[in-house]
């Protein structure tokens, strides 16, 4: 318990001291792919469900929710990122419960930019070959349930970026705490710190420039010069979220005293404090029928822009929508879930996400 209190204090100090939402620092951070949520269900929420997200998806919002993995969970996801840009994102992950209270998880997100023409100063039109940038993020996480109300988690993110002859490597840390209370855990609170790590720097042969000059004897001398490359910081952020479950015509089990209902509505809100861009407010709602069919929606507001899309600093206009169908497989609680989400964008044709989840 003392360790959890210490984590909460550290988060509070971070939220007070960090210069969050600083527009003057926009564009200074690198590894912006760390801000992409690869998982479909939480995308349909607009990211508002940081307090209620559970299982492997929690690694993208609040890793403490990883502790609620039932036994073994597999996730596969494909995202058509900014339709029209020809960018695809493929993700895969697995989480496993160990003992009664511990869960470990690992996931990989890979971005595919397609083939890009190689150009030079002498041949700016290309036609001399292509290259394919590679962006990969691997998440490794551990979460633990400390009591009926409190869970926490820690994670490390391994970052890899490369183009034809330049690459950069780095890592970052995540941490989160989740608190639940109320009848049948209807009320949930969460706080998570993400993408905190050392600076990164690009390196490679692509930063070397060959320069020719004539010496005193009139002979051509070729010298190699290296461009100086500045280090860049990671886009750290702080998520603070809450959610509440409404049960319609609830039923109370006489033995376990747990509440169940055919219809459930969950409302959620989240505040994201960004280190390098504007802070964001996220609102979301989900309707669930017998935990088999779900509809959800979310909206993201940017500080000082609100509903004015012309002042937004991201391509997203705010709304997000999603749906899920969960089919039971057998009598041991195994399920297969199919999920879809759509986010509206300003200058592209939106972002589509589709995923499969197997809960063994």
Helices and strands as residue ranges (DSSP letters): H 2-17, G 23-25, G 32-35, H 40-44, G 55-60, G 63-68, E 72-81, E 87-98, E 102-112, E 116-117, E 130-131, E 134-145, E 150-162, E 167-181, G 183-185, E 187-196, G 205-207, E 208-214, E 220-226, E 237-248, E 251-252, E 259-260, E 263-274, E 280-289, E 293-302, G 309-311, E 316-328, E 335-345, E 351-359
